Amino acid sequence: MIVVTGATGNIGRPLTRALAEAGQQVTAVSRHAAEAPNGGRHVVADLAESASLKPALAGAKALFLLLSGDLHAAGASPADVIGEAVAGGVRRVVLLSTLGVVTRPFGPTRIAMRALEDTLRDSGLEWAVLRPGGFASNALWWAESVRTRRVVAAPFGDVGVPIVDPADIASVAAACLLDDLHTGAVYELTGPEVITPRQQAEAIATAVGSPVTFHEFTRDEAKAAMAQSMPAELADDTLDILGSPTPAERRVSPDVQRVLGRAPRPFADWAARNVAAFR
């Protein structure tokens, strides 16, 4: 049995599918009741309360750990999730971390994630750590404006980073969960090329088959929009990365190719597969 947290999200869904296709039994975990993707068992758990994961871990051999907001919830102790895995007899954990732990290590979110990486290393479990950069699926922020007005509005229109397709993250995670070869590995996951928001808008236009206008936000406009769904500090942090990516954040990593034996998917491929969200 392999446990997948965040199972109903952009990474969890293709990951549960890949594991099921490989003949594995999967327990899908999410915060709210849902139909288990690709069949299998579903367990509701709030990872900010690590004990809620116990029923999912019973009899599990491996765990894909995606904490997202649970890492920073009031009173949360992410290290306790690792402890529950050890106590439950889990043998292997694959942790979704972030490239920011090495490119911008002093932000509060990266300090917390790096501490969790260290806890995993010291746990006695087999482990692998995945450090993606920006996600192609962040373009879904523009879905409504593209559907209703054929507009993409974003800051820093001509500043790019090599965003990664979540399906590629899922494929790498599946390989790490299933193959001893990846034990102790740390993989930086990016797409195949640096791509700007303006170029993403062009790829979406091609996918939907009609022109899409790009409108460049000022930083203040972007922060105001982002602050509706995230803390202002996190919005500022994100805008720092989008506006002034470091050389390490612009680097195209070879790790997807190394693990999967193929190049990572370009953004245009993601846009074509997800075109229904923009129509």
C-alpha positions in Angstrom: 0.0 0.0 0.0 1.3 3.5 -0.9 -0.3 6.6 0.7 -0.6 9.7 -1.3 -1.3 13.0 0.5 -2.8 15.9 -1.5 -4.3 13.1 -3.6 -7.0 15.3 -5.3 -4.6 18.0 -6.4 -2.6 18.7 -9.5 0.2 16.3 -8.5 -1.8 13.8 -6.5 -4.2 12.8 -9.2 -1.6 11.9 -11.8 0.5 10.2 -9.1 -2.3 8.0 -7.9 -3.1 7.1 -11.6 0.6 6.2 -12.2 0.8 4.1 -9.1 -2.5 2.3 -9.9 -1.2 1.6 -13.5 1.9 0.1 -11.9 -0.3 -2.4 -10.0 0.0 -0.7 -6.6 -2.7 -0.3 -4.0 -3.1 3.3 -3.2 -4.7 5.1 -0.2 -5.6 8.7 -1.3 -5.6 11.3 1.5 -7.1 14.7 1.3 -8.5 17.2 3.8 -12.1 16.9 2.6 -14.3 13.9 1.6 -13.8 13.0 -2.0 -14.0 10.2 -4.4 -10.6 8.5 -4.5 -8.9 9.3 -7.8 -8.5 6.1 -10.0 -10.3 4.0 -7.5 -8.6 2.7 -4.3 -9.2 3.8 -0.8 -9.8 7.4 0.4 -9.1 8.7 3.9 -9.9 12.2 5.2 -7.0 13.7 7.2 -5.7 17.1 8.2 -2.0 17.0 8.1 -1.8 19.9 10.5 -3.0 17.3 13.0 -0.6 14.5 12.4 -2.5 11.9 14.4 -5.3 12.1 11.8 -3.0 10.3 9.4 -2.8 7.1 11.4 -5.7 5.3 9.7 -4.2 6.0 6.3 -0.8 4.7 7.3 -1.9 1.4 8.7 -0.2 -1.3 6.6 1.5 1.3 4.2 4.9 0.7 2.8 5.5 4.1 1.4 4.2 7.7 1.7 4.2 10.7 -0.7 4.2 13.7 1.6 2.8 17.0 0.3 2.1 19.4 3.1 1.4 22.8 1.3 -0.5 25.0 3.8 -0.4 22.3 6.5 3.3 23.1 7.0 2.4 26.6 8.3 -1.0 26.1 10.0 -1.2 27.4 13.5 0.0 24.7 15.9 1.2 22.4 13.2 4.2 20.2 13.7 5.2 18.7 10.4 8.0 16.7 12.0 5.2 14.7 13.8 4.0 13.5 10.4 7.3 11.8 9.9 7.0 10.4 13.3 3.6 8.9 12.5 5.1 7.3 9.4 7.9 5.7 11.5 5.4 4.5 14.1 3.1 3.2 11.4 5.8 1.0 9.9 6.2 3.0 6.7 9.5 2.2 5.0 9.9 5.0 2.5 8.9 8.7 2.3 9.1 10.9 -0.8 8.8 14.5 0.3 7.6 17.4 -2.0 9.9 20.3 -1.0 10.7 23.4 -3.0 13.6 24.7 -5.0 13.5 27.8 -2.7 15.3 25.9 0.1 18.5 26.3 -1.8 17.8 29.4 -3.9 16.2 31.6 -1.1 17.0 29.7 2.1 16.2 32.4 4.6 12.5 33.0 4.0 10.3 31.6 6.8 8.5 29.0 4.6 11.9 27.7 3.3 13.4 27.5 6.7 10.4 25.3 7.8 10.7 23.1 4.8 14.4 22.7 5.1 13.9 21.6 8.7 11.4 19.0 7.6 13.9 17.7 5.0 16.4 17.4 7.8 13.9 15.5 10.0 13.3 13.1 7.2 17.0 12.5 6.6 17.4 11.7 10.3 14.3 9.5 10.6 15.9 6.2 9.7 13.5 5.8 6.8 14.3 5.5 3.1 13.7 8.8 1.5 13.8 11.0 -1.5 13.3 14.8 -1.8 11.7 16.6 -4.7 12.4 20.3 -5.2 10.3 21.8 -8.0 10.3 25.4 -9.0 7.2 27.1 -10.3 4.3 25.0 -11.5 2.7 25.2 -14.9 -0.6 24.8 -13.2 -0.3 28.3 -11.6 -1.6 29.5 -14.9 -5.0 28.3 -13.7 -5.1 31.7 -11.8 -5.8 33.2 -15.3 -8.6 30.7 -16.2 -11.5 32.9 -15.4 -10.1 36.0 -17.1 -9.3 34.0 -20.2 -12.7 32.4 -20.4 -14.6 35.6 -19.9 -12.4 38.3 -21.5 -9.5 36.5 -23.3 -7.0 38.3 -21.1 -4.0 37.2 -19.1 -3.0 39.7 -16.4 0.3 39.2 -14.7 3.4 41.2 -13.5 6.8 41.0 -15.0 5.6 39.9 -18.4 9.0 39.3 -20.0 10.8 37.7 -17.0 10.8 33.9 -17.1 11.6 30.8 -15.2 11.5 27.1 -16.3 8.1 26.2 -14.8 7.4 22.5 -14.4 4.4 20.4 -15.4 2.8 18.9 -12.2 2.4 15.6 -14.2 6.2 15.4 -14.5 6.5 15.9 -10.7 4.0 13.1 -10.3 6.0 10.8 -12.6 9.2 11.5 -10.8 7.5 10.9 -7.4 6.1 7.5 -8.7 9.6 6.5 -9.7 11.0 7.4 -6.3 8.2 5.6 -4.5 8.7 2.4 -6.5 12.4 2.1 -7.2 15.2 1.7 -4.6 17.5 3.4 -7.1 16.3 6.8 -5.9 16.8 6.3 -2.2 18.7 9.3 -0.7 18.2 11.4 -3.9 17.4 15.1 -4.0 16.0 16.1 -7.4 15.4 19.6 -8.6 12.5 19.6 -11.0 12.0 22.2 -13.8 10.5 22.4 -17.2 12.6 22.2 -20.4 12.9 25.9 -21.0 12.6 29.4 -19.5 9.2 30.8 -20.3 7.7 34.2 -19.5 4.1 35.1 -18.6 3.7 36.7 -22.0 4.8 33.5 -23.7 2.5 31.5 -21.5 -0.4 33.7 -22.7 0.6 32.9 -26.3 0.6 29.2 -25.6 -2.8 29.4 -24.0 -4.1 31.3 -27.0 -2.8 28.6 -29.3 -4.5 26.0 -27.1 -7.9 27.7 -27.1 -7.7 28.7 -30.8 -8.3 32.4 -30.3 -6.3 35.5 -29.4 -5.5 36.2 -25.8 -4.4 39.7 -24.8 -1.6 40.1 -22.2 -2.0 42.8 -19.6 1.0 43.6 -17.5 0.2 44.3 -13.9 2.4 46.6 -11.8 3.9 45.0 -8.7 1.3 46.8 -6.5 -1.6 45.6 -8.6 -0.3 42.0 -8.5 0.2 42.1 -4.8 -3.3 43.4 -4.2 -4.7 40.5 -6.3 -2.6 37.9 -4.7 -3.3 39.1 -1.2 -6.9 38.0 -1.6 -5.8 34.4 -1.4 -2.5 34.4 0.5 -0.8 36.4 3.3 0.8 39.7 2.1 4.2 38.5 3.2 3.9 35.4 1.0 2.7 37.6 -1.9 5.8 39.8 -1.6 8.0 36.7 -1.4 6.4 35.3 -4.5 6.7 38.6 -6.4 10.4 38.8 -5.5 11.0 35.5 -7.2 8.8 36.3 -10.2 10.4 39.7 -10.7 14.0 38.9 -10.0 14.7 35.2 -10.3 18.3 34.2 -9.4 20.5 32.3 -11.9 19.7 29.1 -10.0 15.9 29.8 -10.4 16.4 30.3 -14.1 18.5 27.1 -14.5 16.9 24.2 -16.4 17.6 21.1 -14.4 18.5 17.8 -16.0 16.8 15.8 -13.2 13.4 15.0 -14.9 15.4 13.6 -17.9 17.7 11.7 -15.5 14.8 10.0 -13.7 12.3 9.5 -16.5 14.6 9.0 -19.5 12.7 11.8 -21.4 12.7 15.5 -21.5 10.2 17.4 -19.3 7.0 18.5 -20.9 6.8 22.1 -22.2 4.2 24.5 -21.0 2.4 24.3 -24.4 1.8 20.6 -23.7 0.3 21.4 -20.3 -1.9 24.2 -21.8 -3.2 21.8 -24.5 -4.1 19.1 -22.0 -5.9 21.6 -19.7 -7.5 23.7 -22.4 -11.0 23.1 -21.0 -10.3 25.3 -18.0 -9.7 28.3 -20.4 -12.7 27.8 -22.7 
